[in-house]
Amino acid sequence: MRAVVQRVTMARVEVGGKTVGEVGKGLLVFVGVGHVDTEKDGEFLANKIAHLRIFPDEEGLMNRSVIETAGGLLVVSQFTLWADCRKGRRPSFVRAASPQNAEALYEDFVRRLRGKGLTVSTGEFQKMMEVHLVNDGPVTLLIDTEKTF
């Protein structure tokens, strides 16, 4: 699984002009599921994101996690994180999971975050979405479970 994690002061996702998910201070997480990913990847990613120390402490140092700050998460599925742009001009998505597998692993990932007591909003799987955000810092991180095991 791949995730782009952004520390935000606010973020929302709209489908057809309607807000379907939003968060105040917390994290916006774009998640892409690869064709070889399993629940183990989702478990690792949920633990990593929940405990990342990327929020400032009293001295302004990045020492606090989203759990410690009682921040929320907005999780948005994004298969394009698996785009391979090395050849030609059109991205290849052959390493992205099938929609059925991706949705199951995406939902499992969201459940794992909620299981940690986090408030989690989501976009809508396989829908055209507009994402609005205010990046705080900016702080933007890329996490790829393929590179961690």
PyMOL commands that set and color helices and strands:
alter all, ss='L'
color gray80, all
select helices_A, chain A and resi 39-51+79-82+99-114+145-147
alter helices_A, ss='H'
color red, helices_A
select strands_A, chain A and resi 2-15+18-23+26-32+55-56+62-64+72-77+119-122+130-144
alter strands_A, ss='S'
color yellow, strands_A
deselect
rebuild
show_as cartoon
